[in-house]
Amino acid sequence: MLDQNHIHPVTDFNRNTKEHIQRLKETGRAEVLTVNGRAEIVVQSADAYQKLLDAAEMSRTLKGVRRGLAQAKRGEGVPMRGFIEKLAKKRGVSLK
């Protein structure tokens, strides 16, 4: 969550870019930049952004796993061996 200490006018960011970048790197927290008092853009360090992307990917992965487990619990889907055999046959691959 962003607090008031992480909201700055875009003009301040332009005037003091080095200080903002240093703070972004040190804290790992994003900053909201405002134009005419309204939030317009969010900036963050590349490391913090990568962590955000990683967390989003993990969330999508866990959602898929949960969906698969729920399907298995309901008895949906096919056994893995049957799926592999069907795929191998479709692709003309021998499993022997």
N, C-alpha and C positions, 0 to 999 in steps of 0.2 A: 504494500500500500504506500502511496506517495504522501509525504507530509509537506507542510508549507515551506520547509527548508529546501525542497527539491523542485520548486516552481520558480522560474526565472523568465524575465522578458527576453525575447530573442535578441534585442539590441544589446543587452548585457552579455549574452553568449557571444555575440559578434565582437564586442569590445574586449572581452576577457576569455577568449577561446582556450588559451593554454591552461588557465586556471580551472576552467570547467572540465576540460579533458582530463586533467590530473585528478580532479575530484571524482569524476566518473570511473576512472581506473582504480583509484584507491578504495572507493566505497562499493563499487559494483552495483550501485543503485541508479536507476533511470532518473532523468530530469524532464520535467514538462516545461516547454518553452511557450511563452504567450506572445500574442500579437494583439495590441490594443486591449489588454487585460483578459483575453480569452485564450484558453488552451488551444494550441494549434498543432504542436508536434512533440514527440517524445524522443529523446536521445539517450543512448546508453553505450557503454564500452562494447567492443567486439566480443570480449570474453563473456560479459553478462548476457549479450544477445545469444551467443552460442549455448550458454546454459539454459536459456529460455527455450531455444529450439530443441535441445536435448530433452527437456522436461515435457514439451509438447509431444515429441515423438514417443516418449515413454508412456504418456497418457493414452495416445492412440493405440500403442501396442497392448497395454493392459486392457483397454476397452475391447479389443479384438479377442484377447484371451478369455475375458469374461463372457463375451458373446459365444465363443466356442464351447466353453464349459457349460453354459446354460443350454446350448443346443444338445450337447452330449447327455446332459442330465435328463432332457426331455426325450432322449432316444432318437434324436435326429442325426443325420449324417450317415457316413459309411465307414466300415472298419478300414484302417490304414492299409492293410495288405490288399484288400479289394481295390482300393483307389490306386495303389501303385501298379497292380496288375493291369488295370484298365488303362492307365496312362501309358504304361510300357507297350501294350498292344497297339494303342492309338499311334504311338510314335515309332512302332516297328522295332522295339528294343527287346532283346531277350534277357530275362532275369536269371537264366541258368548259367 
